[in-house]
C-alpha cells in the first residue's frame, strides 16, 4: 500500500460532497486527495508521512473567491490607505501624513473612504484642499464607483462648470455648476487618465502582497473580475502572467477580461486572441466581464422603477444600463458560442433582468453549453426573476458582506429604494430555495476579503460584532453548510476548477484549517473563527 505524504486526523472534515458531507480524516499524496474517511485513513501513514492532528479543528476545502480585484487592491495598499475608519477627520489626517511622507509623489492616490462619512456620500474638493492644496489628489471610495478629487486635480483635467457629464458617469457639482470634488462611475476617468500609471513591478508586487493576505484568509483561488484598463487603473494581466511563469503564483486564478463598454462586438476577436495569450500554469482567462450598471448609493444601479428622493417621491432617474440591452443579448450569444463565460456586474433589478435576458438569448441560440455564466452582486432582484437563475443555469454570484444593516444601507440605500424594493435586496435564501447555484465572493477591496466574515453575514444577516440587534431580511439567511458551499464548491464551479471545491479522492488538495467548527458553533460566533493553515495542491502556503 502506498503511504500518503500528508494525513489529517481527528476531524471534523467538511467535504462539501452532498453524498457524505462529514468525515474525520483525509490523506494527501502529491497534490491530490487520496482518501477521505475515518480511522481507516490512518493506514496510509508511513515513516515519511506528515500527520496533522486536527484535535477538533475544522478542515474544509480551500475557499475560492468568485469576484475580487487582488492586483488593484494590493497596489492600493501601498498608497494612501483610508480603510478601517469612517471618520472624516481621520481621513484628512491620513492624507496629510501620506503627502508629508511622500514628497516625491506628483499625485496623491489611494482610497477606501466610505460614503457614510459625508452628507449624501459626497465629500468636497475644499476638504482635500485644506490638507493638500499644491498637488493633485484622487482617492477612490470604498466601492470604487466614485472618486474624490481636489481642486488641483480637477484643474489639471480641465473640468469646469461647462464640462458635460460622460455618458457612463456623473460629475457632482456645486450650485453654480462647478465640480464639487466627487466623480461618479465613468467620470473618474476624466482625472484618472492623468495619474502616472503603475509599473509592471508595482503590479507584480501588488499581486504577491494580496496573495499572501488571501492565503492567510484561507483563499486558494479566485476570479479576478477585471483584466483590463479601467478608470485610470492599468491592466493587471501582466502581473499574473509573470507570476504564473516564474512560479510565484501559488493560487489558482481565472481572469475575467474587461468588456469595453464604449465599443461593441468588434472587440470580440481581440478577446479571443487575449484568451490564448493569458493562459499559463495556474492562470487562465476564459471569462468576459460586462459591467451592466453601477451602484444604488449613487443612483447608477439600473432599476425597473425610479429612485425616490429624500421626501419619498419618485424621481426621473432609474439608473444606467451601460450596455444597450438589445446589444447585450447579441454580445452574450456570440461570446457563449465561442466558449466564453460571461461575468455580469448586475446590481439593480433592471440590470439583473437584462443580464438574465442575455443569458436566455444565448441559451436559445446555442443550447446549454456549460459556460457557467454568472451574475455578480444581485443587490436588488425582482421576485419574477428569482426562478430564472435555475431555469437558465445562470449562477448567482453573491457578496454576502453587504447584506446587513449598516449606515450606508440604512441612510443611503433603503430610503431611496422604498420599502417594497428594499425588501428585494440580496435574496440569498430565495435563490437557494428556487434551485439556483450560489457562488460567493468579496469584491475586495470594496469590502473585506475574509470569507469567514462573509459566511457570518450570509448566515446571520448581521455584521460580525455588530451591536445592532436588527436582522436584515431574516428570511434570506443561509444555513452554515450552504454558505460554506458557496465559498468552496460554488465558487470553484464558477471558476472552472472542477477538481477543487470539495474534498473527494482525486481532487486537488486545496485545503484550509479553521480554529473551530463553524458548521456546529453558535451562528453568532462564526465571525470569530480564524485560519490556522492553508494548502494549495498539498503545499502549505500559510501557517499562523
C-alpha positions in Angstrom: 0.0 0.0 0.0 1.3 3.4 -1.0 1.6 5.7 2.0 0.4 9.3 2.0 2.5 12.4 2.1 0.1 14.2 4.5 -2.7 12.9 6.7 -5.2 14.9 8.7 -6.8 13.1 11.6 -9.4 13.6 14.4 -11.5 16.0 12.3 -14.2 17.2 11.7 -13.7 17.3 7.9 -16.4 19.1 5.9 -16.2 17.6 2.4 -18.8 19.8 0.5 -19.9 16.4 -1.1 -23.7 16.0 -0.8 -23.3 12.2 -0.6 -21.1 12.5 2.5 -20.6 15.9 4.0 -18.7 14.9 7.1 -15.6 12.8 7.7 -12.8 12.8 10.3 -9.6 12.0 8.4 -8.1 12.9 5.0 -5.0 11.8 3.2 -2.9 13.7 0.5 -0.3 12.3 -1.9 1.4 14.8 -4.1 -1.1 17.5 -5.0 -4.2 15.3 -4.7 -6.5 13.9 -2.1 -6.1 10.2 -1.9 -8.5 9.2 0.8 -11.4 10.7 2.8 -12.9 8.8 5.7 -12.3 7.9 9.3 -9.8 5.7 11.2 -9.1 3.6 8.1 -7.3 6.6 6.5 -4.6 6.2 9.2 -3.4 3.0 7.4 -1.9 5.4 4.8 0.5 6.8 7.4 4.1 5.8 6.8 7.6 6.8 8.0 7.6 9.9 5.8 4.0 11.0 6.3 3.3 14.3 7.9 0.4 13.9 10.3 -1.7 16.9 11.3 -3.8 16.3 14.4 -6.9 18.5 13.9 -7.9 17.9 17.5 -11.5 19.1 16.7 -10.5 21.9 14.4 -12.3 22.1 11.1 -10.8 21.0 7.8 -12.5 22.5 4.7 -12.0 22.8 1.0 -9.9 25.9 0.3 -12.1 29.0 -0.1 -12.4 30.4 -3.6 -13.5 34.0 -4.3 -15.7 34.4 -7.4 -15.4 38.2 -7.7 -12.3 40.0 -6.5 -9.6 42.5 -7.6 -6.4 41.5 -5.9 -3.9 43.4 -8.1 -5.7 46.7 -7.7 -6.1 46.0 -4.0 -2.5 45.1 -3.5 -1.3 48.3 -5.3 -3.7 50.4 -3.4 -2.5 49.0 -0.1 0.9 50.6 -0.9 -0.8 54.0 -1.5 -2.8 56.3 0.8 -5.0 53.8 2.6 -8.2 55.2 4.1 -9.8 51.8 5.0 -10.6 50.8 8.6 -12.3 54.1 9.6 -15.3 56.1 8.8 -14.1 59.3 10.4 -13.8 62.3 8.0 -11.2 63.9 10.3 -9.2 60.7 10.3 -9.2 60.6 6.6 -7.7 64.1 6.4 -5.1 63.2 9.0 -4.0 60.2 7.0 -4.0 62.1 3.7 -1.8 64.9 5.1 0.5 62.3 6.7 0.8 60.4 3.5 1.6 63.5 1.5 4.2 64.6 4.0 5.8 61.1 3.9 5.9 61.1 0.1 7.1 64.5 -1.1 8.4 62.8 -4.3 4.9 61.7 -5.4 3.5 64.0 -8.1 0.0 62.7 -7.3 -1.6 61.5 -4.1 -3.6 58.4 -4.9 -5.2 55.5 -3.0 -8.6 55.2 -1.4 -11.0 53.4 0.8 -13.2 56.2 2.1 -16.8 55.4 3.0 -19.8 57.2 1.6 -21.4 57.2 5.0 -18.7 59.6 6.3 -20.1 62.5 4.4 -23.5 64.1 3.9 -25.2 62.5 1.0 -22.0 60.4 0.4 -20.3 63.5 -1.1 -17.0 64.9 0.3 -15.9 68.2 -1.2 -12.8 69.3 -3.1 -12.3 72.0 -0.5 -11.8 69.4 2.3 -9.0 67.9 0.3 -7.6 71.3 -0.5 -7.3 72.0 3.2 -4.7 69.3 3.6 -3.1 69.0 0.1 -3.6 72.2 -1.8 -0.5 72.1 -4.0 -0.5 68.6 -5.6 -3.4 66.8 -7.3 -5.2 64.2 -5.2 -7.5 61.4 -6.4 -8.9 58.9 -3.9 -11.3 56.1 -4.8 -14.2 55.5 -2.4 -14.7 52.1 -0.8 -16.8 50.7 -3.6 -14.6 52.2 -6.3 -17.6 53.5 -8.2 -16.6 57.0 -7.4 -13.5 59.1 -6.6 -12.7 62.2 -4.5 -10.6 64.9 -6.2 -9.1 68.1 -5.0 -9.2 71.4 -6.9 -5.7 70.9 -8.4 -6.6 67.6 -9.9 -9.8 69.0 -11.4 -8.0 72.0 -12.8 -5.3 69.7 -14.4 -8.1 67.7 -16.0 -9.8 70.9 -17.3 -13.1 70.1 -15.6 -15.2 73.2 -15.2 -18.9 74.1 -14.9 -19.1 73.7 -18.7 -17.7 70.2 -18.8 -20.5 67.8 -19.7 -21.1 64.5 -17.8 -19.8 61.5 -19.7 -22.5 59.0 -20.9 -21.4 56.5 -18.2 -20.9 58.8 -15.3 -21.6 62.0 -13.4 -19.6 65.0 -12.2 -21.1 66.0 -8.8 -21.5 69.8 -8.8 -21.7 72.9 -6.6 -24.8 75.1 -7.0 -23.1 77.2 -9.8 -22.3 74.1 -11.7 -18.6 74.0 -10.8 -17.2 70.5 -10.0 -17.8 69.6 -6.3 -15.0 67.1 -5.9 -16.7 63.7 -6.5 -16.6 61.9 -9.8 -19.1 59.0 -10.2 -18.5 55.9 -12.4 -17.0 56.8 -15.8 -16.4 60.4 -14.8 -13.5 59.2 -12.7 -11.5 58.6 -15.9 -11.6 62.4 -16.7 -9.0 62.8 -13.9 -7.6 59.3 -13.6 -6.2 59.4 -17.2 -3.6 61.9 -15.9 -2.4 59.8 -13.0 1.1 58.3 -13.6 0.5 54.6 -14.5 1.7 51.9 -12.2 4.7 49.9 -13.4 4.9 46.2 -14.0 7.0 45.9 -10.8 4.2 47.8 -8.9 1.6 45.4 -10.2 3.5 42.2 -9.5 4.3 43.4 -6.0 0.6 44.2 -5.5 -0.4 40.7 -6.7 2.1 39.0 -4.4 1.1 41.3 -1.5 -2.6 40.3 -2.0 -1.8 36.7 -2.5 -0.1 36.5 0.9 -3.1 38.1 2.5 -5.7 35.9 0.7 -3.8 32.7 1.7 -3.8 33.9 5.3 -7.6 34.1 5.0 -7.9 30.5 3.6 -8.4 31.6 -0.1 -6.7 29.2 -2.5 -8.2 30.5 -5.8 -10.2 33.3 -7.3 -11.7 35.0 -10.3 -10.1 38.4 -11.0 -13.2 40.4 -12.1 -11.4 43.0 -14.2 -8.5 42.2 -16.5 -8.1 45.4 -18.5 -7.5 49.1 -18.2 -10.4 50.9 -16.5 -10.9 54.4 -15.0 -7.2 55.0 -14.9 -6.3 51.7 -13.5 -3.7 49.8 -15.6 -4.4 46.3 -16.9 -3.2 43.8 -14.2 -2.8 40.9 -16.7 0.9 41.2 -16.9 1.4 40.6 -13.2 -0.5 37.3 -13.4 1.5 36.1 -16.4 4.8 37.0 -14.8 3.9 35.2 -11.6 2.5 32.2 -13.4 5.7 31.8 -15.4 8.1 32.3 -12.6 6.2 30.1 -10.2 5.3 32.8 -7.6 1.6 32.4 -8.4 0.6 29.8 -5.9 -3.2 30.4 -6.1 -5.4 29.2 -9.0 -6.7 32.2 -10.9 -9.4 32.7 -13.5 -9.3 36.1 -15.2 -12.4 37.9 -16.5 -11.4 40.2 -19.3 -12.9 43.6 -19.4 -15.6 44.4 -21.9 -15.0 47.9 -23.1 -18.5 49.5 -22.9 -17.5 52.3 -25.3 -17.1 49.7 -28.0 -19.2 46.8 -29.4 -18.9 43.4 -31.0 -15.7 44.4 -32.8 -13.7 43.7 -29.7 -14.7 40.0 -29.5 -11.9 38.9 -31.9 -9.5 40.7 -29.6 -10.8 38.8 -26.6 -10.4 35.5 -28.4 -6.7 36.4 -29.0 -6.2 37.6 -25.5 -7.7 34.4 -24.1 -4.9 32.4 -25.8 -2.2 34.9 -24.6 -3.5 35.0 -21.0 -3.3 31.3 -20.1 -0.2 29.8 -18.4 0.1 27.4 -15.5 -2.3 28.3 -12.7 -3.7 31.4 -14.6 -6.2 31.3 -17.4 -8.5 33.9 -18.8 -11.7 32.3 -20.1 -14.3 34.8 -18.8 -15.5 38.2 -20.0 -16.7 40.8 -17.5 -19.6 43.0 -18.6 -20.5 45.8 -16.2 -24.1 46.4 -16.9 -24.9 49.0 -14.3 -23.4 51.0 -11.3 -24.4 51.1 -7.6 -27.5 52.1 -5.7 -25.8 54.6 -3.4 -25.0 56.9 -6.3 -28.2 56.1 -8.2 -26.5 54.5 -11.1 -27.7 50.9 -10.5 -30.3 50.1 -13.1 -33.8 49.8 -11.6 -37.1 48.8 -13.1 -38.7 51.9 -11.5 -37.3 55.3 -10.5 -35.3 56.1 -7.4 -37.1 58.1 -4.7 -35.9 61.5 -3.4 -35.4 62.5 0.2 -39.1 63.1 0.6 -40.1 59.7 -0.7 -41.3 60.9 -4.1 -40.3 59.3 -7.4 -37.5 61.0 -9.4 -36.9 60.8 -13.1 -33.8 58.6 -12.6 -33.9 54.8 -12.9 -30.1 54.4 -13.1 -27.9 53.5 -16.0 -27.6 50.5 -18.3 -24.0 50.8 -19.5 -24.6 48.3 -22.4 -27.7 48.6 -24.6 -29.9 45.6 -23.6 -30.5 44.6 -27.2 -26.8 44.7 -27.9 -26.1 42.8 -24.7 -28.1 39.9 -25.8 -26.2 39.7 -29.1 -22.8 40.0 -27.4 -23.6 37.3 -24.8 -24.9 35.0 -27.6 -21.7 35.3 -29.6 -19.4 35.1 -26.5 -21.2 31.9 -25.4 -20.9 30.4 -28.9 -17.1 31.0 -28.6 -16.9 29.2 -25.3 -16.5 32.2 -23.1 -18.1 32.6 -19.7 -19.8 35.9 -19.2 -19.4 37.5 -15.8 -22.1 40.2 -15.4 -22.0 43.1 -12.9 -25.7 43.3 -12.3 -26.7 45.2 -9.1 -30.1 46.7 -9.8 -33.2 44.7 -10.7 -33.3 46.0 -14.2 -29.7 45.1 -14.8 -30.3 41.7 -13.3 -33.2 41.2 -15.8 -31.2 42.5 -18.7 -28.3 40.1 -17.9 -30.8 37.1 -17.5 -32.3 38.1 -20.8 -28.9 38.0 -22.4 -28.2 34.5 -20.9 -31.6 33.4 -22.1 -30.8 34.6 -25.7 -27.6 32.7 -25.6 -29.3 29.5 -24.4 -32.0 29.8 -27.1 -29.4 30.3 -29.8 -26.7 27.9 -28.7 -28.3 25.5 -26.3 -26.9 24.9 -22.8 -23.2 24.8 -23.4 -22.0 24.7 -19.8 -20.1 28.0 -19.9 -21.2 28.9 -16.4 -22.4 32.5 -16.9 -22.9 34.3 -13.7 -24.4 37.5 -12.3 -22.4 39.2 -9.6 -23.7 41.5 -6.7 -27.5 41.0 -7.1 -28.4 43.7 -4.6 -32.0 44.1 -5.9 -33.7 41.2 -7.7 -37.3 41.4 -8.8 -39.3 38.4 -7.4 -40.3 37.5 -11.0 -36.7 36.8 -11.9 -35.7 34.6 -8.9 -36.7 31.3 -10.6 -35.0 32.2 -13.9 -31.5 31.5 -12.5 -32.1 27.8 -12.1 -34.1 27.6 -15.4 -31.3 29.2 -17.4 -28.3 27.7 -15.5 -27.2 31.3 -14.5 -25.1 31.2 -11.4 -25.9 33.7 -8.5 -22.5 35.2 -7.5 -23.2 36.8 -4.1 -21.2 39.2 -2.0 -22.7 38.3 1.4 -20.9 41.0 3.5 -23.2 43.7 2.0 -26.4 42.0 3.3 -26.6 43.7 6.7 -27.9 46.8 8.4 -25.1 49.4 8.4 -25.1 53.2 7.8 -24.6 53.0 4.1 -27.5 50.6 3.7 -29.8 52.4 6.2 -29.0 56.0 5.2 -28.0 55.9 1.5 -29.9 53.0 0.1 -33.1 51.9 1.8 -34.7 55.5 1.8 -34.1 55.9 -1.9 -35.4 52.4 -2.9 -38.6 52.4 -0.9 -40.0 49.6 1.3 -41.1 47.2 -1.4 -37.9 47.3 -3.4 -35.7 47.4 -0.3 -37.2 44.0 0.7 -35.9 42.5 -2.6 -32.3 43.0 -1.6 -29.7 40.2 -1.5 -32.3 37.4 -1.8 -29.9 34.5 -1.0 -32.4 32.3 0.7 -35.0 32.7 -2.1 -32.4 32.0 -4.8 -31.2 28.8 -3.0 -34.8 27.6 -2.4 -35.5 28.2 -6.1 -32.7 25.9 -7.1 -30.0 28.4 -8.1 -26.4 27.6 -7.8 -24.7 30.0 -5.4 -21.1 31.2 -5.7 -19.6 33.7 -3.3 -17.0 36.5 -3.5 -15.9 39.6 -1.7 -15.3 42.3 -4.4 -12.2 43.2 -2.3 -11.0 46.0 -2.0 -14.6 47.1 -1.9 -15.2 45.1 1.2 -13.2 42.6 3.3 -11.6 39.7 1.5 -12.2 37.4 4.5 -14.6 34.5 3.6 -15.3 33.8 7.2 -16.8 37.3 7.7 -18.9 36.7 4.5 -20.1 33.4 5.8 -21.1 35.0 9.1 -23.2 37.6 7.4 -24.8 35.1 5.0 -25.9 33.0 8.0 -26.8 35.8 10.4 -27.6 38.8 8.1 -25.8 40.9 10.7 -22.2 42.2 10.6 -19.8 40.4 12.9 -19.6 42.2 16.3 -22.5 44.5 15.5 -24.3 45.9 18.4 -27.4 46.5 16.2 -29.9 43.7 17.1 -31.8 44.0 13.8 -31.5 41.2 11.3 -31.6 42.3 7.7 -34.4 40.4 5.9 -34.0 37.3 8.1 -35.9 35.1 5.7 -32.9 35.4 3.3 -30.4 33.8 5.7 -28.5 30.8 4.6 -27.7 27.7 6.7 -24.0 27.4 7.5 -23.4 24.5 5.2 -24.9 26.3 2.2 -22.9 29.4 2.9 -19.6 27.4 3.1 -20.5 25.5 0.0 -21.0 28.9 -1.9 -17.4 29.9 -0.9 -16.0 26.5 -1.9 -17.8 24.2 -4.3 -19.9 27.0 -5.8 -17.0 29.4 -6.5 -14.8 26.5 -7.7 -17.5 25.7 -10.2 -17.8 29.3 -11.4 -14.0 29.5 -11.7 -13.9 26.3 -13.8 -11.8 24.4 -11.3 -13.8 21.2 -11.4 -11.3 19.2 -9.3 -11.4 21.6 -6.4 -14.0 23.0 -4.0 -14.9 19.6 -2.5 -12.8 17.0 -0.6 -13.1 13.9 -2.7 -10.4 11.4 -3.6 -8.7 12.5 -6.8 -9.4 16.2 -6.2 -6.8 18.8 -5.7 -5.6 19.1 -2.1 -6.6 22.8 -1.8 -7.4 22.9 1.9 -8.0 25.2 4.9 -7.9 24.5 8.6 -10.1 26.8 10.9 -9.7 27.0 14.6 -13.3 25.9 15.2 -16.1 24.1 13.6 -18.2 26.9 12.2 -20.9 24.4 11.0 -21.9 23.4 14.5 -20.8 26.5 16.5 -23.5 29.0 17.5 -24.2 31.1 14.4 -23.3 34.4 16.1 -19.8 33.0 16.8 -18.9 32.2 13.1 -17.2 35.5 12.5 -14.7 34.8 15.3 -13.1 31.9 13.5 -9.5 32.2 12.3 -7.5 30.4 9.7 -4.7 28.2 11.0 -3.4 26.6 7.8 -3.9 26.9 4.1 -2.7 24.4 1.5 -2.7 24.6 -2.3 -2.0 21.4 -4.1 -0.9 19.8 -0.8 1.7 22.6 -0.2 1.5 24.7 2.9 1.1 28.3 1.8 0.1 29.8 5.1 0.5 28.8 8.8 -0.5 31.1 11.6 
